[in-house]
Amino acid sequence: MPLLSKAQNSFDANGGCLNVVDFTIGQPMGSYGDRSYSMTYQHEVFVNEKFTVGAGVGYSYHDKFKYSAIPFFISSHYFFVDKRLSPFANLKIGAFGMFGKKNVGTFEKYSLVDKDHDQAFNFYFSPGVGIKAHITPNIGVIASVTDEAYLIKGFDVNHKDYRSKLSHSIGLNIGICFQINGW
């Protein structure tokens, strides 16, 4: 009698960590939304077959406000089914460092406050939903839609002053996810 082998449908929750590298193009959302281009790396451990938690780092450039950011965040994924093709929800939440500011102190929309008046905490969060598809048992591709939000201190045209604002963009993400066994 021949032996039938069963192909692995999803990542092995006992066989290492989940790693995700994704690239995002964000379209402005809301009155202080900004077009953005970003890349993130997330390293997460399996809590069970469907849920992961970990940390990540990224880089993003924001077109209208003209600055770059490096977000540091905790991250999680929840896969709705433990199958080869699975929808998921994810969340990234943390802080970011801002550098390369070019549109500073002009007192116009999309102007950032100067360095002497920066806000105390640069908050970052990005919830999203998407789908994961395995290519091999240890490698998959992901596609998702996210709301990338950065708390910045930008010029408020209604109050004629610099105020903390959430700058949102709807991100279209594509990336790879992989598992390194025993890691």
N, CA and C atoms as a LAMMPS dump frame, in Angstrom:
ITEM: TIMESTEP
0
ITEM: NUMBER OF ATOMS
549
ITEM: BOX BOUNDS ff ff ff
-5.0000000000000000e+02 5.0000000000000000e+02
-5.0000000000000000e+02 5.0000000000000000e+02
-5.0000000000000000e+02 5.0000000000000000e+02
ITEM: ATOMS id mol type element x y z
1 1 1 N 0.844 -1.177 0
2 1 2 C 0 0 0
3 1 3 C 0.894 1.247 0
4 2 1 N 0.718 2.158 -0.951
5 2 2 C 1.561 3.349 -1
6 2 3 C 1.262 4.278 0.17
7 3 1 N 2.298 4.978 0.576
8 3 2 C 2.137 5.962 1.65
9 3 3 C 1.667 7.275 1.046
10 4 1 N 0.672 7.836 1.633
11 4 2 C 0.184 9.133 1.18
12 4 3 C 0.799 10.193 2.072
13 5 1 N 1.346 11.215 1.463
14 5 2 C 1.907 12.305 2.261
15 5 3 C 0.959 13.488 2.224
16 6 1 N 0.871 14.145 3.323
17 6 2 C -0.007 15.312 3.428
18 6 3 C 0.857 16.569 3.376
19 7 1 N 0.574 17.439 2.451
20 7 2 C 1.326 18.691 2.343
21 7 3 C 0.917 19.616 3.478
22 8 1 N 1.902 20.314 4.005
23 8 2 C 1.62 21.262 5.08
24 8 3 C 0.813 22.421 4.507
25 9 1 N -0.257 22.761 5.167
26 9 2 C -1.129 23.827 4.69
27 9 3 C -0.715 25.204 5.168
28 10 1 N -0.053 25.285 6.316
29 10 2 C 0.279 26.584 6.873
30 10 3 C 1.564 26.468 7.676
31 11 1 N 1.976 27.564 8.268
32 11 2 C 3.196 27.552 9.063
33 11 3 C 3.046 26.628 10.258
34 12 1 N 4.171 26.039 10.677
35 12 2 C 4.196 25.156 11.841
36 12 3 C 4.381 26.016 13.083
37 13 1 N 3.379 26.06 13.935
38 13 2 C 3.43 26.916 15.125
39 13 3 C 4.539 26.506 16.089
40 14 1 N 5.042 25.294 15.981
41 14 2 C 6.121 24.839 16.865
42 14 3 C 7.477 24.862 16.184
43 15 1 N 7.546 25.357 14.971
44 15 2 C 8.777 25.235 14.2
45 15 3 C 9.534 26.509 13.931
46 16 1 N 9.351 27.543 14.697
47 16 2 C 10.09 28.772 14.457
48 16 3 C 9.193 29.987 14.472
49 17 1 N 9.742 31.102 14.069
50 17 2 C 9.033 32.382 14.108
51 17 3 C 8.512 32.758 12.734
52 18 1 N 7.52 33.615 12.719
53 18 2 C 6.99 34.175 11.484
54 18 3 C 7.731 35.482 11.205
55 19 1 N 8.214 35.636 9.991
56 19 2 C 8.885 36.856 9.555
57 19 3 C 8.114 37.414 8.375
58 20 1 N 7.871 38.705 8.38
59 20 2 C 7.104 39.347 7.321
60 20 3 C 7.881 40.57 6.831
61 21 1 N 8.074 40.654 5.528
62 21 2 C 8.664 41.836 4.892
63 21 3 C 7.632 42.334 3.895
64 22 1 N 7.183 43.582 4.079
65 22 2 C 6.195 44.09 3.133
66 22 3 C 6.527 45.497 2.662
67 23 1 N 5.988 45.796 1.499
68 23 2 C 6.174 47.092 0.852
69 23 3 C 4.799 47.717 0.679
70 24 1 N 4.704 49.019 0.941
71 24 2 C 3.407 49.693 0.95
72 24 3 C 3.464 50.991 0.157
73 25 1 N 2.413 51.22 -0.594
74 25 2 C 2.176 52.534 -1.205
75 25 3 C 0.886 53.037 -0.577
76 26 1 N 0.961 54.207 0.073
77 26 2 C -0.193 54.755 0.77
78 26 3 C -0.776 55.961 0.063
79 27 1 N -2.091 55.977 -0.047
80 27 2 C -2.807 57.105 -0.631
81 27 3 C -3.386 57.965 0.49
82 28 1 N -3.357 59.289 0.353
83 28 2 C -3.855 60.17 1.417
84 28 3 C -5.3 59.872 1.811
85 29 1 N -5.565 59.985 3.106
86 29 2 C -6.914 59.8 3.626
87 29 3 C -7.166 60.891 4.66
88 30 1 N -8.252 61.61 4.54
89 30 2 C -8.57 62.681 5.472
90 30 3 C -7.887 63.982 5.089
91 31 1 N -8.176 65.04 5.837
92 31 2 C -7.671 66.363 5.469
93 31 3 C -6.162 66.52 5.656
94 32 1 N -5.527 65.716 6.51
95 32 2 C -4.077 65.795 6.682
96 32 3 C -3.389 64.508 6.246
97 33 1 N -4.092 63.742 5.411
98 33 2 C -3.51 62.517 4.87
99 33 3 C -2.345 62.829 3.958
100 34 1 N -1.479 61.858 3.803
101 34 2 C -0.261 62.064 3.024
102 34 3 C 0.046 60.813 2.213
103 35 1 N 0.514 60.999 0.995
104 35 2 C 0.98 59.876 0.195
105 35 3 C 2.273 59.379 0.843
106 36 1 N 2.374 58.052 0.997
107 36 2 C 3.561 57.504 1.638
108 36 3 C 4.058 56.262 0.905
109 37 1 N 5.336 55.994 1.099
110 37 2 C 5.996 54.814 0.552
111 37 3 C 6.754 54.199 1.72
112 38 1 N 6.501 52.911 1.975
113 38 2 C 7.15 52.339 3.151
114 38 3 C 7.495 50.871 2.966
115 39 1 N 8.355 50.415 3.865
116 39 2 C 8.753 49.025 3.94
117 39 3 C 8.865 48.683 5.419
118 40 1 N 8.371 47.501 5.829
119 40 2 C 8.506 47.08 7.219
120 40 3 C 9 45.643 7.293
121 41 1 N 9.637 45.333 8.411
122 41 2 C 10.041 43.966 8.742
123 41 3 C 9.455 43.65 10.112
124 42 1 N 8.78 42.495 10.213
125 42 2 C 8.182 42.059 11.475
126 42 3 C 8.696 40.665 11.813
127 43 1 N 9.06 40.466 13.061
128 43 2 C 9.521 39.165 13.564
129 43 3 C 8.579 38.787 14.705
130 44 1 N 7.8 37.715 14.495
131 44 2 C 6.753 37.36 15.451
132 44 3 C 6.858 35.894 15.856
133 45 1 N 6.455 35.603 17.092
134 45 2 C 6.404 34.224 17.584
135 45 3 C 4.957 33.745 17.542
136 46 1 N 4.799 32.443 17.388
137 46 2 C 3.461 31.855 17.352
138 46 3 C 2.938 31.653 18.77
139 47 1 N 1.777 32.201 19.06
140 47 2 C 1.068 31.924 20.301
141 47 3 C 0.303 30.609 20.112
142 48 1 N -0.283 30.434 18.93
143 48 2 C -0.907 29.187 18.492
144 48 3 C -0.868 29.184 16.968
145 49 1 N -1.583 28.25 16.311
146 49 2 C -1.533 28.136 14.845
147 49 3 C -2.038 29.375 14.12
148 50 1 N -2.876 30.161 14.774
149 50 2 C -3.524 31.288 14.104
150 50 3 C -3.061 32.662 14.577
151 51 1 N -2.371 32.754 15.697
152 51 2 C -2.068 34.059 16.304
153 51 3 C -0.572 34.217 16.557
154 52 1 N -0.008 35.357 16.116
155 52 2 C 1.402 35.666 16.343
156 52 3 C 1.539 37.047 16.976
157 53 1 N 2.59 37.231 17.744
158 53 2 C 2.934 38.545 18.305
159 53 3 C 4.44 38.724 18.203
160 54 1 N 4.87 39.975 18.088
161 54 2 C 6.293 40.241 17.986
162 54 3 C 6.579 41.721 17.894
163 55 1 N 7.641 42.035 17.181
164 55 2 C 8.086 43.419 17.037
165 55 3 C 8.564 43.642 15.615
166 56 1 N 8.669 44.912 15.263
167 56 2 C 9.118 45.224 13.92
168 56 3 C 9.716 46.611 13.815
169 57 1 N 10.266 46.873 12.649
170 57 2 C 10.877 48.156 12.331
171 57 3 C 10.601 48.437 10.856
172 58 1 N 10.616 49.692 10.485
173 58 2 C 10.348 50.035 9.098
174 58 3 C 11.01 51.333 8.683
175 59 1 N 10.707 51.73 7.469
176 59 2 C 11.126 53.012 6.917
177 59 3 C 9.965 53.521 6.075
178 60 1 N 9.677 54.813 6.154
179 60 2 C 8.648 55.391 5.288
180 60 3 C 9.04 56.807 4.884
181 61 1 N 8.582 57.195 3.699
182 61 2 C 8.744 58.564 3.216
183 61 3 C 7.351 59.13 2.981
184 62 1 N 7.144 60.385 3.423
185 62 2 C 5.846 61.049 3.326
186 62 3 C 5.974 62.242 2.39
187 63 1 N 5.209 62.185 1.312
188 63 2 C 5.355 63.079 0.175
189 63 3 C 4.957 64.535 0.43
190 64 1 N 3.778 64.791 0.997
191 64 2 C 3.312 66.167 1.175
192 64 3 C 4.018 66.874 2.336
193 65 1 N 4.173 66.154 3.467
194 65 2 C 4.865 66.754 4.614
195 65 3 C 6.383 66.745 4.425
196 66 1 N 6.868 65.957 3.493
197 66 2 C 8.283 65.879 3.126
198 66 3 C 9.183 65.532 4.308
199 67 1 N 8.975 64.311 4.841
200 67 2 C 9.861 63.789 5.885
201 67 3 C 9.964 62.281 5.75
202 68 1 N 10.965 61.728 6.379
203 68 2 C 11.143 60.287 6.469
204 68 3 C 10.933 59.871 7.91
205 69 1 N 10.51 58.617 8.101
206 69 2 C 10.261 58.107 9.447
207 69 3 C 10.776 56.68 9.559
208 70 1 N 11.223 56.343 10.754
209 70 2 C 11.576 54.971 11.089
210 70 3 C 10.69 54.554 12.251
211 71 1 N 9.617 53.788 11.952
212 71 2 C 8.752 53.321 13.04
213 71 3 C 9.33 52.064 13.709
214 72 1 N 9.173 51.991 15.026
215 72 2 C 9.492 50.825 15.846
216 72 3 C 8.171 50.43 16.494
217 73 1 N 7.788 49.154 16.418
218 73 2 C 6.448 48.801 16.857
219 73 3 C 6.354 47.362 17.335
220 74 1 N 5.299 47.109 18.122
221 74 2 C 4.903 45.738 18.393
222 74 3 C 3.903 45.37 17.307
223 75 1 N 3.865 44.095 16.969
224 75 2 C 2.997 43.689 15.871
225 75 3 C 2.329 42.361 16.194
226 76 1 N 1.229 42.106 15.509
227 76 2 C 0.535 40.832 15.657
228 76 3 C -0.227 40.527 14.379
229 77 1 N -0.431 39.241 14.154
230 77 2 C -1.259 38.751 13.056
231 77 3 C -2.235 37.739 13.624
232 78 1 N -3.451 37.764 13.126
233 78 2 C -4.412 36.719 13.432
234 78 3 C -4.897 36.155 12.103
235 79 1 N -4.588 34.867 11.857
236 79 2 C -5.016 34.18 10.647
237 79 3 C -6.342 33.491 10.945
238 80 1 N -7.363 33.809 10.168
239 80 2 C -8.71 33.324 10.463
240 80 3 C -8.863 31.814 10.279
241 81 1 N -8.075 31.22 9.386
242 81 2 C -8.085 29.772 9.206
243 81 3 C -6.636 29.286 9.118
244 82 1 N -6.407 28.065 9.533
245 82 2 C -5.076 27.47 9.477
246 82 3 C -4.966 26.665 8.184
247 83 1 N -4.917 27.369 7.074
248 83 2 C -4.9 26.752 5.742
249 83 3 C -3.847 27.42 4.876
250 84 1 N -3.648 26.818 3.701
251 84 2 C -2.674 27.337 2.734
252 84 3 C -3.025 28.776 2.318
253 85 1 N -4.302 29.044 2.148
254 85 2 C -4.791 30.373 1.796
255 85 3 C -5.632 30.858 2.974
256 86 1 N -5.218 31.968 3.596
257 86 2 C -5.91 32.41 4.806
258 86 3 C -6.046 33.923 4.861
259 87 1 N -7.253 34.419 5.113
260 87 2 C -7.409 35.843 5.414
261 87 3 C -6.841 36.121 6.806
262 88 1 N -6.403 37.346 7.022
263 88 2 C -5.844 37.707 8.324
264 88 3 C -6.146 39.157 8.666
265 89 1 N -5.989 39.458 9.935
266 89 2 C -6.007 40.835 10.429
267 89 3 C -4.673 41.053 11.12
268 90 1 N -4.138 42.242 11.035
269 90 2 C -2.887 42.539 11.73
270 90 3 C -2.909 43.942 12.321
271 91 1 N -2.016 44.144 13.269
272 91 2 C -1.907 45.438 13.944
273 91 3 C -0.45 45.721 14.249
274 92 1 N -0.035 46.948 13.943
275 92 2 C 1.287 47.448 14.316
276 92 3 C 1.037 48.71 15.141
277 93 1 N 1.69 48.804 16.296
278 93 2 C 1.504 49.972 17.149
279 93 3 C 2.825 50.293 17.845
280 94 1 N 3.214 51.58 17.821
281 94 2 C 4.473 51.959 18.44
282 94 3 C 4.776 53.435 18.29
283 95 1 N 6.039 53.73 18.056
284 95 2 C 6.533 55.102 17.936
285 95 3 C 7.42 55.193 16.697
286 96 1 N 7.761 56.415 16.321
287 96 2 C 8.65 56.576 15.171
288 96 3 C 9.606 57.736 15.387
289 97 1 N 10.751 57.618 14.754
290 97 2 C 11.713 58.708 14.701
291 97 3 C 11.571 59.404 13.362
292 98 1 N 11.579 60.716 13.389
293 98 2 C 11.41 61.513 12.176
294 98 3 C 12.747 62.132 11.808
295 99 1 N 13.072 62.124 10.52
296 99 2 C 14.294 62.785 10.065
297 99 3 C 14.095 63.287 8.637
298 100 1 N 15.019 64.111 8.19
299 100 2 C 14.968 64.64 6.833
300 100 3 C 13.798 65.563 6.567
301 101 1 N 13.309 66.267 7.598
302 101 2 C 12.165 67.17 7.404
303 101 3 C 12.561 68.313 6.467
304 102 1 N 11.74 68.515 5.426
305 102 2 C 12.036 69.582 4.468
306 102 3 C 10.997 70.688 4.445
307 103 1 N 9.755 70.381 4.823
308 103 2 C 8.685 71.373 4.802
309 103 3 C 8.424 71.803 6.25
310 104 1 N 9.258 72.723 6.753
311 104 2 C 9.253 73.086 8.171
312 104 3 C 9.021 74.582 8.339
313 105 1 N 8.109 74.924 9.263
314 105 2 C 7.928 76.316 9.679
315 105 3 C 7.425 77.262 8.625
316 106 1 N 6.71 76.798 7.606
317 106 2 C 6.223 77.696 6.554
318 106 3 C 4.833 78.25 6.853
319 107 1 N 4.186 77.752 7.914
320 107 2 C 2.835 78.168 8.293
321 107 3 C 1.83 77.961 7.16
322 108 1 N 2.015 76.858 6.422
323 108 2 C 1.092 76.438 5.371
324 108 3 C 0.684 75.002 5.645
325 109 1 N -0.437 74.596 5.064
326 109 2 C -0.867 73.2 5.21
327 109 3 C 0.269 72.288 4.757
328 110 1 N 0.475 71.197 5.448
329 110 2 C 1.536 70.222 5.244
330 110 3 C 2.909 70.736 5.676
331 111 1 N 2.909 71.754 6.503
332 111 2 C 4.147 72.236 7.11
333 111 3 C 4.279 71.612 8.499
334 112 1 N 5.493 71.183 8.832
335 112 2 C 5.774 70.614 10.151
336 112 3 C 6.355 71.681 11.062
337 113 1 N 6.138 71.501 12.354
338 113 2 C 6.683 72.431 13.329
339 113 3 C 8.212 72.32 13.312
340 114 1 N 8.898 73.401 13.685
341 114 2 C 10.356 73.345 13.706
342 114 3 C 10.848 72.476 14.868
343 115 1 N 12.13 72.167 14.859
344 115 2 C 12.716 71.238 15.829
345 115 3 C 12.533 71.666 17.277
346 116 1 N 12.584 72.94 17.564
347 116 2 C 12.491 73.422 18.943
348 116 3 C 11.118 73.187 19.555
349 117 1 N 10.121 72.917 18.73
350 117 2 C 8.756 72.746 19.23
351 117 3 C 8.156 71.384 18.871
352 118 1 N 9.007 70.394 18.663
353 118 2 C 8.517 69.041 18.356
354 118 3 C 7.622 68.535 19.473
355 119 1 N 6.731 67.607 19.124
356 119 2 C 5.876 67.012 20.151
357 119 3 C 6.682 65.978 20.943
358 120 1 N 6.178 65.657 22.106
359 120 2 C 6.899 64.778 23.026
360 120 3 C 6.947 63.331 22.54
361 121 1 N 5.904 62.847 21.862
362 121 2 C 5.858 61.443 21.469
363 121 3 C 5.328 61.32 20.052
364 122 1 N 6.049 60.638 19.2
365 122 2 C 5.63 60.394 17.817
366 122 3 C 4.971 59.022 17.747
367 123 1 N 3.647 58.996 17.807
368 123 2 C 2.859 57.767 17.852
369 123 3 C 2.622 57.231 16.442
370 124 1 N 2.673 55.904 16.31
371 124 2 C 2.441 55.231 15.027
372 124 3 C 1.51 54.049 15.246
373 125 1 N 0.542 53.865 14.376
374 125 2 C -0.233 52.63 14.395
375 125 3 C -0.721 52.312 12.986
376 126 1 N -0.943 51.016 12.769
377 126 2 C -1.364 50.573 11.449
378 126 3 C -2.151 49.27 11.545
379 127 1 N -3.487 49.356 11.61
380 127 2 C -4.298 48.145 11.523
381 127 3 C -4.51 47.773 10.057
382 128 1 N -4.724 46.483 9.803
383 128 2 C -4.941 46.071 8.425
384 128 3 C -5.622 44.723 8.308
385 129 1 N -6.07 44.416 7.105
386 129 2 C -6.648 43.116 6.772
387 129 3 C -6.067 42.686 5.426
388 130 1 N -5.94 41.355 5.278
389 130 2 C -5.373 40.869 4.03
390 130 3 C -5.523 39.383 3.873
391 131 1 N -4.707 38.847 2.972
392 131 2 C -4.726 37.413 2.698
393 131 3 C -3.294 36.918 2.532
394 132 1 N -3.056 35.707 3.055
395 132 2 C -1.757 35.044 2.948
396 132 3 C -1.937 33.806 2.094
397 133 1 N -0.982 33.542 1.176
398 133 2 C -1.002 32.333 0.354
399 133 3 C 0.378 31.702 0.399
400 134 1 N 0.434 30.421 0.746
401 134 2 C 1.715 29.714 0.802
402 134 3 C 2.182 29.326 -0.593
403 135 1 N 3.472 29.501 -0.839
404 135 2 C 4.127 29.012 -2.049
405 135 3 C 4.757 27.656 -1.729
406 136 1 N 5.424 27.581 -0.584
407 136 2 C 5.984 26.354 -0.029
408 136 3 C 5.532 26.3 1.431
409 137 1 N 5.802 25.201 2.145
410 137 2 C 5.405 25.163 3.55
411 137 3 C 6.035 26.266 4.407
412 138 1 N 7.193 26.813 4.008
413 138 2 C 7.861 27.831 4.811
414 138 3 C 7.847 29.234 4.22
415 139 1 N 7.305 29.396 3.032
416 139 2 C 7.319 30.711 2.365
417 139 3 C 5.932 31.002 1.804
418 140 1 N 5.477 32.234 2
419 140 2 C 4.199 32.657 1.453
420 140 3 C 4.249 34.087 0.969
421 141 1 N 3.216 34.493 0.279
422 141 2 C 3.062 35.887 -0.133
423 141 3 C 1.853 36.442 0.605
424 142 1 N 1.887 37.735 0.853
425 142 2 C 0.778 38.398 1.525
426 142 3 C 0.384 39.635 0.733
427 143 1 N -0.878 39.96 0.824
428 143 2 C -1.396 41.207 0.269
429 143 3 C -2.393 41.739 1.286
430 144 1 N -2.336 43.047 1.538
431 144 2 C -3.244 43.607 2.539
432 144 3 C -3.533 45.07 2.263
433 145 1 N -4.543 45.548 2.964
434 145 2 C -4.913 46.959 2.96
435 145 3 C -4.788 47.437 4.406
436 146 1 N -4.109 48.564 4.618
437 146 2 C -3.882 49.08 5.967
438 146 3 C -4.267 50.544 6.074
439 147 1 N -4.44 50.978 7.297
440 147 2 C -4.569 52.399 7.609
441 147 3 C -3.281 52.758 8.344
442 148 1 N -2.369 53.429 7.669
443 148 2 C -1.12 53.832 8.307
444 148 3 C -1.315 55.228 8.884
445 149 1 N -1.108 55.357 10.188
446 149 2 C -1.346 56.641 10.852
447 149 3 C -0.111 57.064 11.634
448 150 1 N 0.309 58.298 11.433
449 150 2 C 1.447 58.898 12.121
450 150 3 C 0.966 60.158 12.836
451 151 1 N 1.284 60.272 14.112
452 151 2 C 0.95 61.477 14.863
453 151 3 C 2.067 62.488 14.652
454 152 1 N 1.735 63.579 14.002
455 152 2 C 2.721 64.616 13.696
456 152 3 C 2.237 65.952 14.247
457 153 1 N 3.128 66.911 14.302
458 153 2 C 2.747 68.265 14.686
459 153 3 C 2.83 69.119 13.427
460 154 1 N 1.66 69.287 12.805
461 154 2 C 1.577 70.011 11.547
462 154 3 C 0.755 71.274 11.686
463 155 1 N 0.839 72.118 10.671
464 155 2 C 0.128 73.392 10.698
465 155 3 C -1.357 73.161 10.484
466 156 1 N -2.163 73.659 11.4
467 156 2 C -3.622 73.575 11.325
468 156 3 C -4.109 74.876 10.699
469 157 1 N -4.637 74.794 9.474
470 157 2 C -5.05 76.004 8.757
471 157 3 C -6.261 76.668 9.408
472 158 1 N -7.104 75.916 10.108
473 158 2 C -8.271 76.503 10.771
474 158 3 C -7.886 77.297 12.013
475 159 1 N -6.906 76.82 12.775
476 159 2 C -6.491 77.486 14.016
477 159 3 C -5.247 78.362 13.838
478 160 1 N -4.67 78.354 12.655
479 160 2 C -3.476 79.16 12.33
480 160 3 C -2.349 78.912 13.338
481 161 1 N -2.157 77.622 13.671
482 161 2 C -1.134 77.246 14.64
483 161 3 C -0.726 75.801 14.374
484 162 1 N 0.417 75.395 14.892
485 162 2 C 0.873 74.016 14.783
486 162 3 C 0.208 73.175 15.872
487 163 1 N -0.383 72.052 15.471
488 163 2 C -1.08 71.177 16.408
489 163 3 C -0.787 69.724 16.054
490 164 1 N -0.953 68.865 17.049
491 164 2 C -0.784 67.433 16.816
492 164 3 C -1.931 66.929 15.953
493 165 1 N -1.583 66.221 14.907
494 165 2 C -2.557 65.702 13.942
495 165 3 C -2.196 64.266 13.608
496 166 1 N -3.2 63.433 13.375
497 166 2 C -2.952 62.109 12.834
498 166 3 C -2.98 62.215 11.312
499 167 1 N -1.896 61.855 10.697
500 167 2 C -1.803 61.841 9.245
501 167 3 C -2.023 60.399 8.789
502 168 1 N -3.131 60.167 8.07
503 168 2 C -3.517 58.82 7.649
504 168 3 C -3.259 58.605 6.164
505 169 1 N -2.983 57.365 5.837
506 169 2 C -2.979 56.947 4.441
507 169 3 C -3.511 55.52 4.364
508 170 1 N -4.227 55.241 3.293
509 170 2 C -4.692 53.877 3.022
510 170 3 C -3.58 53.2 2.25
511 171 1 N -3.001 52.18 2.876
512 171 2 C -1.864 51.503 2.27
513 171 3 C -2.253 50.232 1.547
514 172 1 N -1.708 50.039 0.364
515 172 2 C -1.823 48.798 -0.378
516 172 3 C -0.483 48.091 -0.231
517 173 1 N -0.495 46.921 0.429
518 173 2 C 0.73 46.212 0.787
519 173 3 C 0.873 44.924 -0.01
520 174 1 N 2.103 44.614 -0.333
521 174 2 C 2.449 43.318 -0.902
522 174 3 C 3.752 42.901 -0.239
523 175 1 N 3.878 41.625 0.066
524 175 2 C 5.102 41.199 0.721
525 175 3 C 5.267 39.701 0.747
526 176 1 N 6.286 39.293 1.49
527 176 2 C 6.541 37.864 1.673
528 176 3 C 6.516 37.575 3.171
529 177 1 N 6.127 36.357 3.499
530 177 2 C 6.203 35.902 4.874
531 177 3 C 6.937 34.568 4.839
532 178 1 N 7.761 34.341 5.841
533 178 2 C 8.55 33.114 5.838
534 178 3 C 8.821 32.675 7.263
535 179 1 N 9.109 31.41 7.379
536 179 2 C 9.4 30.816 8.676
537 179 3 C 10.78 30.182 8.611
538 180 1 N 11.61 30.521 9.59
539 180 2 C 12.922 29.903 9.704
540 180 3 C 12.819 28.889 10.834
541 181 1 N 12.877 27.62 10.481
542 181 2 C 12.668 26.566 11.477
543 181 3 C 13.668 26.649 12.629
544 182 1 N 13.154 26.473 13.838
545 182 2 C 13.996 26.471 15.023
546 182 3 C 14.435 27.832 15.506
547 183 1 N 13.97 28.895 14.856
548 183 2 C 14.395 30.252 15.222
549 183 3 C 13.509 30.809 16.283
